[in-house]
Amino acid sequence: MLILDESRVRQLLRFEALIPAMERALVDFSAGRVIQPVRTVIAPTADALFAIMPAVYGDVLGAKLVTVYPDNARLGLPTHLASILLFRVSTGEPIAVVDGRLITEMRTAAVSAVATNILARRDARILAVLGTGVQARAHVQALRLVRRFDDVRVWGRTPDHVRLFANEMNARPMSAEDAVRGADVVVTVTGAGEPILRGSWLTDGTLVNAVGAVGAARRELDADAMRGAVVVDSRAAAMRESGDVLLAQATISAELGEILGGLRPRPGGRITVFKSLGLAVEDLATARLVYEAAVGHAP
């Protein structure tokens, strides 16, 4: 059984291959070609989460096991850690254990790039990023592959982190409101549990990729921001895990895979929000891509 650690994943995985792989996975998910329940989450301690995300997709089955320990930040450790186990569908044989931390980071950004490519205006030039962590960096890298942004704006709660991000990503630090006003595409990738983005700041035609705030009681967007067209990765997951959707009592227009697959039209309206929760099929498809790059053939 192959074991691929984070450094090996980093050598093998590229957004140029990952973005189309995520598009295929989303289309297959919404077309019913994936077996996948909503993730199971338990709390091993009062301040931590352990999630199990299984799926069957094509010639592989498997699961991502992910831990979220916010207090790890004080210890200099990652707050999110994960492993993906891959099995061969035809025999049930385990074929790989793949580190899932970088995969989670990159596949999440790649899915937002897929959403941006189909939902954002073709002439989108201004990107606003609320958040300064690894997901913020990955999103700028991935979204630059589908749109040519002339202006990248950033907001975060920690000034030192904002300055570092701005220098690394050639972005302009601003207040959250100033960053969002006039932006064509907005990305929210924070650890916030209460809204950090107001609908009144958004310009007609803006796409919001809402990525943080997983959980029925957590949200990054206020109710006004959720009154436009809402697209999700999974209806079932959104109705259980998305405080952005549930607390605003928002109406879901479509799954992203339905739009990509031609099952539903691209939504119109003043604002479009893509609420990304993350799917096991995305992890399996990415781990399969890494496996193929490592061994030179399909499972």
C-alpha positions as CSV (number, residue, x, y, z in Angstrom):
1,M,0.0,0.0,0.0
2,L,1.3,3.4,-1.1
3,I,1.8,6.1,1.6
4,L,2.0,9.6,0.3
5,D,2.9,12.3,2.8
6,E,2.3,16.1,2.4
7,S,5.7,16.8,0.7
8,R,5.0,14.1,-1.9
9,V,1.5,15.4,-2.5
10,R,2.9,18.9,-3.0
11,Q,5.3,17.6,-5.7
12,L,2.5,15.8,-7.5
13,L,-0.6,18.0,-7.3
14,R,-1.2,21.0,-9.6
15,F,-4.2,23.3,-9.9
16,E,-4.1,23.0,-13.7
17,A,-5.1,19.3,-13.4
18,L,-7.1,19.6,-10.2
19,I,-9.6,22.2,-11.4
20,P,-11.0,20.1,-14.3
21,A,-11.0,17.0,-12.0
22,M,-13.1,18.9,-9.5
23,E,-15.5,19.9,-12.3
24,R,-16.0,16.3,-13.3
25,A,-16.5,15.2,-9.7
26,L,-19.2,17.8,-9.1
27,V,-21.0,16.9,-12.3
28,D,-20.9,13.2,-11.4
29,F,-22.1,13.9,-7.8
30,S,-25.1,15.9,-8.9
31,A,-25.9,13.4,-11.6
32,G,-26.2,10.6,-9.0
33,R,-23.0,8.7,-10.1
34,V,-21.4,9.0,-6.6
35,I,-22.4,7.2,-3.4
36,Q,-21.8,9.6,-0.6
37,P,-23.6,10.3,2.7
38,V,-23.3,13.6,4.5
39,R,-20.2,13.6,6.7
40,T,-20.4,12.3,10.3
41,V,-18.9,14.7,12.9
42,I,-18.2,13.9,16.5
43,A,-16.5,15.9,19.2
44,P,-13.6,14.1,20.9
45,T,-13.1,17.1,23.2
46,A,-15.1,20.2,24.0
47,D,-13.1,22.3,21.5
48,A,-12.3,19.8,18.8
49,L,-14.0,17.9,15.9
50,F,-13.4,14.6,14.2
51,A,-15.2,14.1,10.8
52,I,-15.6,11.0,8.7
53,M,-16.2,11.5,5.0
54,P,-16.8,8.3,3.0
55,A,-17.7,7.9,-0.7
56,V,-17.6,5.6,-3.7
57,Y,-16.6,7.2,-6.9
58,G,-15.8,5.3,-10.1
59,D,-13.0,2.8,-9.6
60,V,-12.1,3.9,-6.0
61,L,-13.8,4.1,-2.7
62,G,-12.5,5.5,0.5
63,A,-12.8,8.1,3.2
64,K,-11.2,11.2,4.5
65,L,-10.7,11.4,8.2
66,V,-10.2,15.0,9.4
67,T,-9.6,16.6,12.7
68,V,-10.2,20.2,13.6
69,Y,-8.3,21.4,16.8
70,P,-8.4,25.2,16.9
71,D,-6.2,25.3,20.0
72,N,-3.3,23.8,18.0
73,A,-2.6,27.3,16.7
74,R,-1.1,28.1,20.2
75,L,1.1,25.1,19.9
76,G,2.5,25.9,16.5
77,L,0.6,23.0,15.0
78,P,-2.0,23.0,12.1
79,T,-5.5,23.4,13.3
80,H,-6.8,21.1,10.5
81,L,-5.3,17.6,9.9
82,A,-6.5,14.8,7.6
83,S,-5.7,11.5,6.0
84,I,-7.4,10.0,3.0
85,L,-7.7,6.2,2.6
86,L,-8.2,4.8,-0.9
87,F,-9.4,1.4,-1.8
88,R,-10.0,-0.4,-5.1
89,V,-13.7,-0.8,-5.8
90,S,-13.3,-4.1,-7.7
91,T,-11.6,-5.9,-4.9
92,G,-11.8,-3.7,-1.8
93,E,-8.0,-3.7,-1.5
94,P,-6.4,-0.7,0.2
95,I,-4.1,1.0,-2.3
96,A,-3.0,4.2,-0.6
97,V,-3.0,6.4,2.4
98,V,-2.6,10.1,1.3
99,D,-2.0,13.0,3.6
100,G,-5.2,15.1,3.3
101,R,-4.2,18.5,4.7
102,L,-2.8,20.0,1.4
103,I,-5.5,18.1,-0.6
104,T,-8.2,19.8,1.5
105,E,-6.6,23.2,1.0
106,M,-6.1,22.8,-2.8
107,R,-9.4,21.0,-3.7
108,T,-11.4,23.6,-1.8
109,A,-9.8,26.4,-3.8
110,A,-10.1,24.4,-7.0
111,V,-13.8,24.0,-6.5
112,S,-14.2,27.8,-5.9
113,A,-12.3,28.2,-9.2
114,V,-14.8,26.0,-10.9
115,A,-17.6,28.0,-9.5
116,T,-15.9,31.3,-10.4
117,N,-15.3,30.2,-14.0
118,I,-19.0,29.4,-14.6
119,L,-20.8,31.9,-12.2
120,A,-18.6,35.1,-12.3
121,R,-18.8,37.7,-15.0
122,R,-16.3,37.0,-17.8
123,D,-14.8,40.5,-17.4
124,A,-14.3,40.1,-13.6
125,R,-11.2,42.0,-12.6
126,I,-11.4,42.8,-8.9
127,L,-11.1,40.1,-6.2
128,A,-11.7,40.7,-2.5
129,V,-10.5,38.1,0.0
130,L,-11.7,38.1,3.6
131,G,-9.2,36.0,5.5
132,T,-5.4,35.6,5.4
133,G,-4.8,31.9,6.1
134,V,-3.8,29.0,3.8
135,Q,-7.2,28.9,2.2
136,A,-6.9,32.5,1.3
137,R,-3.6,32.0,-0.4
138,A,-4.8,28.9,-2.3
139,H,-7.9,30.7,-3.5
140,V,-5.9,33.6,-5.0
141,Q,-3.6,31.1,-6.8
142,A,-6.5,29.0,-8.1
143,L,-8.9,31.9,-9.1
144,R,-6.1,33.6,-11.0
145,L,-6.2,30.6,-13.3
146,V,-9.8,31.3,-14.4
147,R,-9.9,35.1,-14.3
148,R,-7.4,37.9,-14.8
149,F,-7.6,40.0,-11.7
150,D,-6.0,43.4,-11.9
151,D,-6.8,44.2,-8.3
152,V,-6.7,41.9,-5.3
153,R,-7.9,43.3,-2.0
154,V,-7.5,41.6,1.4
155,W,-9.0,42.0,4.9
156,G,-8.1,40.1,8.0
157,R,-8.4,40.5,11.8
158,T,-4.6,40.3,12.5
159,P,-2.6,43.2,10.9
160,D,0.7,41.3,10.8
161,H,-1.0,38.5,8.9
162,V,-2.7,41.0,6.5
163,R,0.7,42.6,5.7
164,L,2.4,39.3,5.1
165,F,-0.5,38.1,2.8
166,A,-0.5,41.4,0.9
167,N,3.2,41.1,0.3
168,E,3.1,37.5,-0.8
169,M,0.0,37.7,-3.0
170,N,0.4,41.3,-4.4
171,A,-2.8,42.4,-2.6
172,R,-4.0,45.7,-1.1
173,P,-5.0,45.7,2.6
174,M,-8.4,47.3,3.3
175,S,-11.3,47.2,5.7
176,A,-13.7,44.4,4.9
177,E,-16.3,46.9,3.6
178,D,-13.8,48.8,1.4
179,A,-12.5,45.5,0.0
180,V,-15.9,44.2,-0.9
181,R,-17.4,47.4,-2.3
182,G,-17.0,47.3,-6.1
183,A,-15.4,43.8,-6.1
184,D,-16.5,41.4,-8.9
185,V,-15.6,38.3,-6.9
186,V,-15.5,37.9,-3.1
187,V,-14.0,35.0,-1.2
188,T,-14.8,34.5,2.5
189,V,-12.3,32.1,4.1
190,T,-12.4,33.0,7.8
191,G,-12.9,31.2,11.1
192,A,-15.8,33.6,11.9
193,G,-19.0,32.3,13.4
194,E,-20.9,35.6,12.9
195,P,-21.2,37.6,9.7
196,I,-18.2,39.5,8.5
197,L,-19.7,40.3,5.1
198,R,-22.8,42.5,4.7
199,G,-25.1,42.2,1.7
200,S,-25.4,46.0,1.5
201,W,-21.7,46.1,0.5
202,L,-22.1,43.9,-2.6
203,T,-22.4,45.3,-6.1
204,D,-24.8,44.0,-8.7
205,G,-23.3,41.0,-10.5
206,T,-20.9,40.0,-7.8
207,L,-20.1,36.4,-7.0
208,V,-19.4,35.4,-3.4
209,N,-17.5,32.2,-2.8
210,A,-18.5,31.5,0.9
211,V,-16.0,28.9,2.1
212,G,-15.6,29.3,5.9
213,A,-18.3,28.8,8.6
214,V,-19.1,25.1,8.4
215,G,-21.8,24.2,10.9
216,A,-25.5,24.9,11.3
217,A,-24.9,27.7,13.9
218,R,-22.0,29.4,12.1
219,R,-22.1,31.9,9.2
220,E,-19.8,34.5,7.5
221,L,-22.6,36.3,5.5
222,D,-25.6,38.2,6.8
223,A,-29.1,37.4,5.6
224,D,-29.1,40.3,3.1
225,A,-26.1,38.7,1.3
226,M,-28.0,35.4,1.1
227,R,-31.1,36.9,-0.7
228,G,-29.7,36.5,-4.1
229,A,-29.2,33.2,-6.0
230,V,-27.6,30.6,-3.8
231,V,-25.7,27.7,-5.3
232,V,-24.3,24.9,-3.2
233,D,-22.0,21.9,-3.6
234,S,-24.6,19.6,-2.0
235,R,-28.2,20.3,-1.0
236,A,-28.2,17.6,1.6
237,A,-25.0,18.9,3.2
238,A,-26.2,22.5,3.1
239,M,-29.5,21.7,4.8
240,R,-27.6,20.1,7.6
241,E,-24.2,21.9,7.9
242,S,-24.6,25.5,6.5
243,G,-25.5,28.2,8.9
244,D,-25.2,30.7,6.0
245,V,-28.1,28.9,4.4
246,L,-30.1,27.8,7.4
247,L,-30.0,31.0,9.5
248,A,-30.9,33.2,6.6
249,Q,-33.6,30.7,5.5
250,A,-32.1,31.1,2.0
251,T,-33.6,29.3,-1.0
252,I,-31.1,27.1,-2.8
253,S,-31.2,27.7,-6.6
254,A,-29.0,24.7,-7.7
255,E,-26.1,22.5,-6.9
256,L,-23.0,23.6,-8.8
257,G,-22.7,20.2,-10.5
258,E,-26.3,20.6,-11.8
259,I,-25.3,23.9,-13.5
260,L,-22.0,22.4,-14.8
261,G,-23.9,19.3,-16.2
262,G,-26.6,21.3,-17.9
263,L,-29.4,20.1,-15.5
264,R,-30.2,23.6,-14.3
265,P,-29.6,27.0,-15.8
266,R,-26.9,29.4,-14.6
267,P,-28.8,31.6,-12.1
268,G,-29.5,35.2,-12.7
269,G,-30.1,37.9,-10.1
270,R,-28.3,40.7,-8.5
271,I,-25.9,38.6,-6.4
272,T,-24.8,35.0,-6.6
273,V,-23.4,33.1,-3.6
274,F,-21.6,29.8,-3.9
275,K,-21.7,28.1,-0.5
276,S,-18.9,25.5,-0.4
277,L,-18.9,22.9,2.4
278,G,-16.5,20.3,0.9
279,L,-17.4,16.9,-0.3
280,A,-15.8,13.5,0.1
281,V,-16.0,12.9,-3.6
282,E,-13.7,15.9,-4.0
283,D,-11.2,14.4,-1.7
284,L,-11.3,11.0,-3.4
285,A,-11.0,12.5,-6.8
286,T,-8.0,14.5,-5.7
287,A,-6.3,11.6,-3.9
288,R,-6.9,9.5,-7.0
289,L,-5.2,12.2,-9.1
290,V,-2.2,12.2,-6.8
291,Y,-2.1,8.3,-6.8
292,E,-2.1,8.2,-10.6
293,A,0.7,10.8,-10.8
294,A,2.8,8.8,-8.3
295,V,2.4,5.3,-9.9
296,G,1.8,6.3,-13.5
297,H,-1.5,4.4,-14.0
298,A,-5.1,4.2,-12.8
299,P,-5.9,2.2,-9.6
